[in-house]
Amino acid sequence: LNSNDLLLCLISGGGSSLMTVPQNGLDMNDLRHVTKDLLNCGAEISEINTVRKHLSKIHGGKVPVYTKAKIISLIISDVTGNRITDIASGPCCPDPTTFKNAIKILEKYKIKNKMLGNKKNFNWKTLPEMFFKQSEINSSKPLLWFKKENRYHPLTWRNIENKIKKLSLEIKKIGLRNGDRVLIISENNPNWFIADFAVMASGCITVPTYTTYTKEDFKYIINDSNAKLAFISNERLFKIFIQAADKNKNIKNIITFEKVNYKKKIKKVIYIEEIFKKKENTKKFSIDKKNNDDEACIIYTSGTSGKPKGVVLTHKSILANLEGSIDVFNKSPLKNERFISFLPLSHSYEHTAGQFLPVATSSQIFYAENLEKLFINIKEEN
């Protein structure tokens, strides 16, 4: 169907059970069980509809998402005063409710854990979508902890979300487009997390690199990945990297996590805190639409047995790994846990288990200072 077509929809009460498509990670049994549980708990029909809308790819005004055609709906109900957004769970009507509303209803009737269980990704198509959905629920809670002046300091979900939005808008201003590759060269820290999600939210692909790389390693990665932008944590790494990138015409901008001394005008160097300080209207932000089969990141091997090799990981593959990981803890679900991040985030294991899994389980991440202080940091975060 296209914009020249006209779609007629006849909708009546009871239609929600006849026309539905479960969200990713759910099946029809899940939808039946949650409706039954809510009815048994005495939930109002408006509450049941709110939950249904956010478990379905059709309900809650999502039909227009799947077609560009003009839609005319004839909506019939045998209940006087029934809201059109509630009839058949409103497949063609704009939905005023939010995912957070649905979660609150599940919590109200104490069936959230039973419903979600190990299906925490039921409403997530991509990793940025996972973050923003989770942030909507956990906005005021701490997410990332970093060490400063001998003690850990927290950053809330809301704080991180705001920084991701500002950085994503900056990436688009720089001129990057869908599918462009972006290097992250840094030790584990909150800005690594922020840069990663900002890159993906912009429709670009993260290319994490090891901080142990030499100038020649960086030169190879830059050319092989065809990167257009680089995030670098400190001056030591910047000095090594700039030797490799100085003559590269693709990388015109570098964003640093610390101020660096760079007097040449060959590359534009931007200090990340200056981006965060901008009074940017984050309402302009939107997650770049991607399919879950699109590339999320390219993880390079360490290069100990020859040239580093880039392995492409899609949003779908990482989300599937998260679902499998959560399944392992089915009898003791992960929730509001404390993770300590110490393996390099440039490694696929830490990237998934140390960063994305905490987000999927509404948990907290503490960044270890280094391996020598790991056990001290573990005691501190407890």
C-alpha positions as CSV (number, residue, x, y, z in Angstrom):
1,L,0.0,0.0,0.0
2,N,1.1,3.6,-0.7
3,S,-0.1,7.1,0.0
4,N,-2.5,6.9,-3.0
5,D,-4.4,3.9,-1.5
6,L,-7.3,4.0,0.9
7,L,-7.6,1.4,3.7
8,L,-11.0,0.9,5.3
9,C,-11.0,-0.7,8.8
10,L,-14.1,-2.0,10.5
11,I,-13.4,-2.3,14.2
12,S,-15.6,-3.6,17.0
13,G,-15.4,-4.7,20.6
14,G,-13.6,-8.0,21.0
15,G,-11.4,-7.3,18.0
16,S,-8.2,-7.2,20.0
17,S,-8.2,-11.0,20.3
18,L,-8.9,-11.5,16.6
19,M,-6.2,-9.1,15.3
20,T,-2.9,-9.1,17.1
21,V,0.8,-9.6,16.5
22,P,2.9,-10.1,19.6
23,Q,6.0,-8.0,20.2
24,N,9.4,-9.6,19.7
25,G,10.1,-12.2,22.3
26,L,6.4,-12.9,23.0
27,D,3.9,-15.4,21.6
28,M,0.1,-15.7,21.7
29,N,0.2,-17.7,24.9
30,D,1.9,-14.8,26.7
31,L,-0.8,-12.5,25.6
32,R,-3.6,-14.9,26.7
33,H,-1.9,-15.4,30.1
34,V,-1.5,-11.7,30.9
35,T,-5.1,-11.0,30.0
36,K,-6.3,-13.8,32.2
37,D,-4.1,-12.7,35.1
38,L,-5.3,-9.1,34.9
39,L,-8.9,-10.3,34.8
40,N,-8.4,-12.5,37.8
41,C,-6.8,-9.6,39.7
42,G,-9.9,-7.4,39.0
43,A,-8.1,-5.0,36.6
44,E,-10.3,-2.5,34.8
45,I,-10.7,-2.9,31.0
46,S,-8.8,0.4,30.4
47,E,-5.8,-1.1,32.3
48,I,-6.0,-4.4,30.4
49,N,-6.0,-2.4,27.1
50,T,-3.0,-0.3,28.2
51,V,-1.0,-3.5,28.8
52,R,-2.2,-5.2,25.6
53,K,-1.2,-2.2,23.5
54,H,2.4,-2.4,24.6
55,L,2.6,-6.1,24.1
56,S,1.4,-5.9,20.5
57,K,2.8,-4.7,17.2
58,I,-0.7,-3.8,16.1
59,H,-2.7,-2.4,19.0
60,G,-2.3,1.2,20.3
61,G,-2.4,2.9,16.9
62,K,0.3,0.9,15.3
63,V,-1.6,-0.2,12.2
64,P,-0.7,3.2,10.4
65,V,3.0,2.3,11.1
66,Y,2.8,-0.6,8.7
67,T,1.1,1.3,5.8
68,K,1.4,4.7,4.2
69,A,-2.2,4.5,3.0
70,K,-4.9,6.8,4.1
71,I,-7.1,5.1,6.8
72,I,-10.8,5.4,7.4
73,S,-12.0,3.5,10.5
74,L,-15.6,2.6,11.4
75,I,-15.5,1.8,15.1
76,I,-18.5,0.1,16.8
77,S,-19.0,-0.7,20.5
78,D,-21.9,-2.0,22.6
79,V,-20.6,-0.1,25.6
80,T,-22.0,3.4,26.0
81,G,-19.2,6.0,26.4
82,N,-16.4,3.6,25.5
83,R,-13.3,5.4,24.4
84,I,-12.3,4.6,20.8
85,T,-8.8,4.1,21.9
86,D,-10.0,1.2,24.1
87,I,-12.2,-0.6,21.5
88,A,-10.2,-3.6,20.2
89,S,-7.2,-2.0,21.9
90,G,-7.3,0.9,19.4
91,P,-5.3,-0.5,16.4
92,C,-5.9,2.7,14.3
93,C,-6.1,5.3,17.1
94,P,-3.1,7.3,18.4
95,D,-2.4,5.9,21.9
96,P,-1.9,8.4,24.8
97,T,-0.4,5.7,27.1
98,T,3.3,4.8,27.5
99,F,5.3,1.7,28.1
100,K,5.9,3.0,31.7
101,N,2.1,3.1,32.2
102,A,1.9,-0.6,31.3
103,I,4.7,-1.5,33.6
104,K,3.0,0.3,36.5
105,I,-0.2,-1.6,35.9
106,L,1.7,-4.9,36.0
107,E,3.4,-3.8,39.2
108,K,0.1,-2.7,40.7
109,Y,-1.3,-6.2,40.4
110,K,2.0,-7.8,41.3
111,I,2.3,-9.7,38.1
112,K,5.2,-7.9,36.5
113,N,7.9,-10.5,37.3
114,K,5.5,-13.3,36.2
115,M,4.8,-11.5,32.9
116,L,8.2,-10.3,32.0
117,G,10.2,-13.2,33.6
118,N,13.1,-13.8,31.2
119,K,11.3,-12.0,28.3
120,K,12.8,-8.6,29.1
121,N,13.5,-7.8,25.5
122,F,9.9,-8.3,24.4
123,N,9.5,-4.7,23.3
124,W,13.0,-4.0,21.9
125,K,14.0,-4.1,18.3
126,T,17.4,-2.4,18.7
127,L,19.9,-1.7,21.5
128,P,19.2,2.0,21.7
129,E,15.5,1.3,21.9
130,M,16.3,-1.1,24.8
131,F,18.1,1.7,26.6
132,F,15.5,4.4,26.2
133,K,12.7,2.0,27.2
134,Q,14.6,1.0,30.3
135,S,15.4,4.6,31.1
136,E,11.8,5.6,30.9
137,I,11.1,3.1,33.8
138,N,14.3,3.8,35.8
139,S,14.9,7.5,35.1
140,S,15.8,8.7,38.6
141,K,17.8,5.5,39.6
142,P,21.6,5.3,39.5
143,L,23.0,3.5,36.4
144,L,26.7,4.2,36.1
145,W,29.2,4.7,38.9
146,F,32.7,6.2,38.4
147,K,35.6,6.7,40.8
148,K,36.6,10.3,41.6
149,E,38.5,11.7,44.6
150,N,38.6,8.2,46.2
151,R,34.9,7.5,46.1
152,Y,32.3,6.3,43.7
153,H,29.9,8.8,42.2
154,P,26.6,7.9,40.4
155,L,25.0,9.0,37.2
156,T,21.3,8.4,36.8
157,W,19.5,6.9,33.9
158,R,18.0,10.4,33.1
159,N,21.4,12.0,33.2
160,I,22.9,9.4,30.9
161,E,19.9,9.7,28.6
162,N,20.3,13.4,28.3
163,K,24.0,13.1,27.4
164,I,23.3,10.4,24.8
165,K,20.8,12.6,23.1
166,K,23.1,15.6,23.0
167,L,26.0,13.5,21.7
168,S,23.8,11.9,19.1
169,L,22.6,15.3,17.8
170,E,26.3,16.4,17.6
171,I,27.2,13.3,15.6
172,K,24.5,14.1,13.1
173,K,25.6,17.8,13.0
174,I,29.2,16.6,12.1
175,G,27.6,15.0,9.0
176,L,27.7,11.3,9.7
177,R,25.1,9.1,8.0
178,N,23.5,5.8,8.4
179,G,26.0,3.0,8.5
180,D,29.1,5.2,9.0
181,R,31.6,3.6,11.3
182,V,32.8,5.3,14.5
183,L,35.9,4.3,16.6
184,I,35.9,4.2,20.4
185,I,39.4,4.2,21.9
186,S,39.1,4.3,25.6
187,E,39.4,2.6,28.9
188,N,36.0,1.5,30.5
189,N,34.2,4.6,31.8
190,P,30.8,6.3,31.6
191,N,31.7,8.2,28.4
192,W,32.4,4.9,26.6
193,F,28.8,3.8,27.4
194,I,27.4,7.2,26.3
195,A,29.4,7.3,23.1
196,D,28.4,3.7,22.2
197,F,24.7,4.3,22.6
198,A,24.9,7.8,20.9
199,V,26.6,6.3,17.9
200,M,24.0,3.5,17.5
201,A,21.1,5.9,18.1
202,S,22.5,8.0,15.3
203,G,22.2,5.1,12.9
204,C,26.0,4.6,12.9
205,I,28.1,1.5,13.8
206,T,30.4,1.4,16.8
207,V,34.0,0.1,16.2
208,P,35.6,-0.5,19.6
209,T,39.4,-0.7,19.7
210,Y,41.9,-1.9,22.2
211,T,43.9,0.7,24.1
212,T,47.0,-1.4,23.6
213,Y,47.1,-0.9,19.9
214,T,50.2,0.7,18.3
215,K,50.3,3.4,15.6
216,E,50.4,0.7,12.9
217,D,47.4,-1.2,14.5
218,F,45.3,2.0,14.5
219,K,46.3,2.8,10.9
220,Y,45.1,-0.7,9.8
221,I,41.8,-0.4,11.8
222,I,41.1,3.1,10.4
223,N,41.6,1.9,6.8
224,D,39.9,-1.5,7.2
225,S,36.8,-0.1,9.0
226,N,36.6,3.1,6.9
227,A,35.8,5.0,10.1
228,K,34.5,8.6,9.8
229,L,34.8,9.7,13.5
230,A,36.8,8.7,16.6
231,F,36.3,9.0,20.3
232,I,39.5,9.0,22.4
233,S,39.8,9.0,26.1
234,N,43.1,10.7,26.9
235,E,46.2,12.5,25.6
236,R,48.4,9.4,25.6
237,L,46.1,7.5,23.3
238,F,45.4,10.7,21.3
239,K,49.1,11.1,20.5
240,I,49.4,7.5,19.2
241,F,46.2,7.7,17.2
242,I,46.8,11.1,15.6
243,Q,50.1,9.8,14.1
244,A,48.0,7.1,12.4
245,A,45.1,9.3,11.4
246,D,46.9,12.5,10.4
247,K,46.8,11.9,6.7
248,N,43.5,10.0,6.6
249,K,40.9,12.1,4.8
250,N,37.8,10.2,6.1
251,I,38.3,11.1,9.8
252,K,37.9,14.8,10.0
253,N,36.6,15.0,13.6
254,I,37.8,13.6,16.9
255,I,35.9,13.8,20.2
256,T,38.0,13.4,23.3
257,F,37.0,12.5,26.9
258,E,39.8,14.8,28.3
259,K,41.2,18.0,27.0
260,V,44.2,17.4,24.8
261,N,47.0,19.5,23.4
262,Y,46.6,19.6,19.6
263,K,47.8,22.7,17.8
264,K,47.5,21.5,14.2
265,K,44.3,22.3,12.2
266,I,44.2,19.1,10.2
267,K,41.5,17.5,12.4
268,K,38.8,19.2,14.4
269,V,39.1,18.1,18.0
270,I,36.0,18.5,20.3
271,Y,36.1,18.1,24.0
272,I,33.0,16.0,25.0
273,E,32.2,18.1,28.1
274,E,31.6,21.1,25.8
275,I,29.0,19.1,23.9
276,F,27.3,18.1,27.2
277,K,27.3,21.8,28.3
278,K,25.4,23.0,25.2
279,K,21.9,24.1,25.7
280,E,20.8,21.7,23.0
281,N,17.0,21.1,22.6
282,T,17.0,17.4,23.1
283,K,13.4,17.3,21.9
284,K,14.9,17.4,18.4
285,F,16.4,13.9,19.1
286,S,15.0,10.8,17.7
287,I,16.4,7.3,17.5
288,D,17.4,6.6,13.9
289,K,15.1,3.8,12.7
290,K,17.0,0.6,12.1
291,N,16.0,-3.0,11.7
292,N,17.3,-5.6,14.2
293,D,19.2,-7.2,11.4
294,D,21.3,-4.0,11.0
295,E,24.9,-3.8,12.2
296,A,25.3,-2.6,15.8
297,C,29.1,-2.9,16.1
298,I,32.2,-4.4,14.5
299,I,34.4,-6.1,17.1
300,Y,38.1,-6.5,16.0
301,T,40.2,-9.3,17.3
302,S,43.3,-8.4,19.4
303,G,45.6,-9.1,16.5
304,T,47.9,-11.4,18.5
305,S,47.8,-14.0,15.6
306,G,48.0,-11.7,12.6
307,K,46.1,-8.7,11.4
308,P,43.0,-7.9,13.6
309,K,39.8,-9.2,12.0
310,G,36.5,-7.4,12.2
311,V,33.4,-9.4,13.3
312,V,30.0,-7.8,12.6
313,L,27.4,-8.1,15.3
314,T,23.8,-7.1,14.6
315,H,21.3,-5.7,17.1
316,K,19.4,-9.0,16.8
317,S,22.4,-11.2,17.6
318,I,23.3,-9.2,20.8
319,L,19.6,-9.1,21.9
320,A,19.4,-12.9,21.4
321,N,22.6,-13.3,23.6
322,L,20.9,-11.1,26.2
323,E,17.8,-13.2,26.2
324,G,19.8,-16.4,26.5
325,S,21.8,-15.0,29.4
326,I,18.6,-14.0,31.2
327,D,17.2,-17.4,30.6
328,V,20.1,-18.9,32.6
329,F,18.9,-17.0,35.7
330,N,15.3,-17.9,35.2
331,K,14.9,-19.3,38.7
332,S,16.6,-16.3,40.3
333,P,15.9,-13.4,37.9
334,L,18.4,-10.6,37.5
335,K,17.0,-7.3,38.7
336,N,18.7,-4.2,40.1
337,E,22.0,-6.0,40.4
338,R,25.5,-4.4,40.7
339,F,27.9,-5.2,37.9
340,I,31.6,-4.3,38.0
341,S,33.2,-3.6,34.6
342,F,36.8,-4.4,34.3
343,L,37.4,-6.4,31.1
344,P,38.0,-4.2,28.0
345,L,34.7,-3.1,26.4
346,S,36.4,-3.6,23.1
347,H,35.9,-7.4,23.8
348,S,32.5,-8.8,22.8
349,Y,32.0,-10.6,26.1
350,E,32.4,-7.4,28.2
351,H,30.5,-5.4,25.7
352,T,27.5,-7.7,26.0
353,A,27.7,-9.0,29.6
354,G,29.3,-6.0,31.2
355,Q,27.3,-3.2,29.4
356,F,24.2,-4.4,27.7
357,L,23.1,-7.0,30.2
358,P,23.0,-4.5,33.1
359,V,20.8,-2.2,30.9
360,A,18.5,-5.1,30.1
361,T,18.1,-6.0,33.8
362,S,17.7,-2.4,35.1
363,S,21.0,-2.9,37.0
364,Q,24.0,-0.7,37.9
365,I,27.5,-0.6,36.5
366,F,30.6,0.2,38.6
367,Y,33.7,0.9,36.6
368,A,36.9,-0.6,38.1
369,E,39.9,1.7,38.2
370,N,42.2,-1.0,36.9
371,L,42.9,-4.7,37.4
372,E,45.3,-4.0,40.4
373,K,42.4,-2.3,42.3
374,L,39.7,-4.7,41.1
375,F,39.1,-6.4,44.5
376,I,39.3,-3.1,46.4
377,N,36.7,-1.7,44.0
378,I,34.4,-4.8,44.5
379,K,34.5,-4.1,48.2
380,E,33.7,-0.4,47.7
381,E,30.7,-1.0,45.5
382,N,29.2,-3.3,48.0
